[in-house]
Amino acid sequence: MAIRHTMQLLPAFIFALALVLMASAAATETIHLKFYMHDIVTGGPSSPATAVQVIKGVVPLANDPTTYFGDMYVIDDLLTEGPDAASPAVGRAQGFFQFASMTEYALLLTANFVFTAGSQNGSSVAVLSRDVIFDSVRELPIVGGTGGLRGATGYGLLRTHSVNTTTRNAVLKIDMYLRV
């Protein structure tokens, strides 16, 4: 008798579960953010360094005796609407990157992208990623967010817009696709 009663309730349970799943899917919003990150390793009078080396590795990379496995830089990079540093600021990328491969230019990138202007002002997203810096497109997993982006998931596509190989300064274009 109990089994028969349970079987009668099963369709109602499945229907209720489907409604909950549909409601949570409908509440998810997809947001596309596009901005540029200015990574200044060698600063000057008009543009101070925003990427500062804090750890020097001990094993040089085979293809570059000036870069070491384990080199770590702390960053507080400007984020702008366009590729020019004079373009309107939208926030800062704050965190670190570390050369995490002994054989290639591959970084561990851990950063909070903190937005200080625009529709996401006061919000941030967290990234934890492998960044093979000479790949034309790198994918950045989004592992969380705060403020209006609380609980965000998704990914970013990072492309090198420009780089100066002497100073190691770079401008990176980032497209983020977030689910909130």
C-alpha positions as CSV (number, residue, x, y, z in Angstrom):
1,M,0.0,0.0,0.0
2,A,2.9,2.4,0.9
3,I,4.6,1.7,-2.4
4,R,1.3,2.5,-4.3
5,H,0.9,5.8,-2.5
6,T,4.6,6.7,-3.2
7,M,4.1,5.9,-6.9
8,Q,1.1,8.2,-7.0
9,L,3.1,11.1,-5.6
10,L,6.1,10.6,-7.9
11,P,4.7,12.6,-10.9
12,A,3.9,15.5,-8.6
13,F,7.5,15.4,-7.2
14,I,9.0,15.3,-10.7
15,F,6.8,18.2,-11.8
16,A,7.8,20.3,-8.8
17,L,11.5,19.5,-9.4
18,A,11.2,20.5,-13.0
19,L,9.7,23.8,-12.0
20,V,12.5,24.5,-9.5
21,L,15.1,23.7,-12.2
22,M,13.4,25.9,-14.8
23,A,13.2,28.8,-12.3
24,S,16.9,28.6,-11.4
25,A,17.8,28.4,-15.1
26,A,15.7,31.4,-15.9
27,A,17.3,33.4,-13.0
28,T,20.8,33.0,-14.6
29,E,21.9,36.1,-16.5
30,T,24.8,36.1,-19.0
31,I,27.0,39.1,-19.0
32,H,29.8,40.0,-21.5
33,L,32.5,42.4,-20.3
34,K,35.3,43.7,-22.5
35,F,38.2,45.6,-21.3
36,Y,42.0,46.0,-21.5
37,M,44.6,45.2,-18.9
38,H,47.8,47.2,-18.7
39,D,50.7,45.1,-17.3
40,I,53.6,47.4,-16.6
41,V,56.7,45.5,-15.5
42,T,59.2,48.3,-16.3
43,G,57.8,51.5,-15.1
44,G,58.8,55.1,-15.8
45,P,58.1,58.6,-14.5
46,S,54.7,58.8,-16.2
47,S,53.7,55.1,-15.7
48,P,54.9,53.3,-12.5
49,A,55.3,49.6,-12.5
50,T,52.1,47.7,-11.8
51,A,53.7,44.2,-11.9
52,V,56.5,43.9,-9.3
53,Q,58.7,40.8,-9.0
54,V,58.6,39.4,-5.4
55,I,60.2,36.0,-5.9
56,K,63.2,35.1,-8.1
57,G,63.2,31.5,-9.2
58,V,66.5,29.5,-9.4
59,V,66.1,27.5,-12.6
60,P,66.3,29.5,-15.8
61,L,64.0,28.5,-18.7
62,A,65.8,26.7,-21.4
63,N,64.9,29.2,-24.1
64,D,65.4,32.4,-21.9
65,P,68.2,32.7,-19.4
66,T,66.6,35.9,-17.9
67,T,63.3,34.2,-16.9
68,Y,63.2,31.6,-14.2
69,F,60.9,28.8,-13.2
70,G,59.3,30.2,-10.0
71,D,59.6,33.9,-10.8
72,M,56.6,35.6,-9.2
73,Y,55.1,39.0,-9.8
74,V,52.4,40.8,-7.7
75,I,50.1,42.9,-9.9
76,D,47.8,45.8,-9.5
77,D,47.1,46.4,-13.2
78,L,44.9,49.1,-14.6
79,L,41.8,48.0,-16.5
80,T,40.5,50.3,-19.2
81,E,37.7,50.5,-21.8
82,G,40.2,50.7,-24.7
83,P,43.8,49.7,-25.4
84,D,45.2,53.1,-24.6
85,A,46.2,53.7,-21.0
86,A,44.4,57.1,-21.2
87,S,41.2,55.4,-22.1
88,P,38.5,55.5,-19.2
89,A,39.4,53.3,-16.3
90,V,37.0,50.5,-15.4
91,G,39.0,48.8,-12.6
92,R,42.1,47.0,-11.5
93,A,43.4,43.4,-11.8
94,Q,44.9,42.6,-8.4
95,G,46.8,39.3,-7.6
96,F,49.8,37.5,-8.9
97,F,51.3,35.5,-11.7
98,Q,54.1,32.9,-11.4
99,F,56.2,31.1,-14.0
100,A,54.9,27.6,-13.3
101,S,56.5,25.6,-16.1
102,M,60.2,24.6,-16.4
103,T,59.9,24.3,-20.2
104,E,57.6,27.0,-21.6
105,Y,56.2,30.4,-20.9
106,A,53.3,29.2,-18.8
107,L,52.0,31.2,-15.8
108,L,49.8,30.5,-12.9
109,L,47.5,33.5,-12.9
110,T,45.5,34.3,-9.8
111,A,43.7,37.6,-9.8
112,N,40.7,39.5,-8.7
113,F,39.3,41.8,-11.4
114,V,37.9,44.7,-9.3
115,F,35.5,47.0,-11.2
116,T,35.4,50.7,-10.2
117,A,33.3,52.2,-12.9
118,G,30.4,51.3,-15.2
119,S,27.5,48.9,-14.7
120,Q,29.7,46.6,-12.5
121,N,31.1,49.3,-10.3
122,G,31.8,47.8,-6.8
123,S,31.8,44.2,-8.1
124,S,34.7,41.8,-8.8
125,V,35.4,38.5,-10.3
126,A,38.1,35.9,-9.3
127,V,40.2,34.1,-11.9
128,L,42.5,31.1,-11.3
129,S,44.1,30.0,-14.5
130,R,47.0,28.7,-16.5
131,D,48.2,31.3,-19.0
132,V,50.5,30.2,-21.8
133,I,51.5,33.7,-22.7
134,F,52.5,33.1,-26.4
135,D,49.2,31.4,-27.3
136,S,47.1,33.7,-29.3
137,V,44.0,33.1,-27.1
138,R,44.1,32.0,-23.5
139,E,41.0,30.9,-21.5
140,L,40.6,32.2,-18.0
141,P,38.2,30.2,-15.7
142,I,36.0,32.5,-13.5
143,V,35.8,30.9,-10.1
144,G,33.6,33.4,-8.3
145,G,32.5,37.0,-7.9
146,T,31.3,39.7,-5.4
147,G,28.7,42.4,-5.4
148,G,26.5,42.4,-8.5
149,L,28.6,39.5,-9.8
150,R,28.3,37.4,-6.6
151,G,28.6,33.7,-7.4
152,A,29.7,34.3,-11.0
153,T,31.0,31.5,-13.1
154,G,32.1,31.5,-16.7
155,Y,35.3,32.2,-18.6
156,G,37.4,35.0,-20.0
157,L,39.3,35.0,-23.3
158,L,42.6,36.8,-23.0
159,R,44.6,38.0,-26.1
160,T,47.8,40.0,-26.2
161,H,47.0,43.3,-27.8
162,S,50.6,44.6,-27.7
163,V,53.8,43.7,-26.0
164,N,57.3,45.3,-25.7
165,T,59.8,42.5,-25.4
166,T,62.5,44.8,-24.0
167,T,60.5,46.2,-21.2
168,R,58.1,43.2,-20.9
169,N,55.2,45.7,-20.7
170,A,52.0,44.4,-22.3
171,V,48.4,45.4,-23.0
172,L,46.0,42.5,-22.9
173,K,42.5,42.4,-24.3
174,I,40.0,40.5,-22.1
175,D,36.5,39.4,-23.0
176,M,34.6,37.8,-20.0
177,Y,31.5,35.8,-20.4
178,L,29.8,35.5,-16.9
179,R,26.8,33.6,-15.6
180,V,25.3,35.3,-12.6
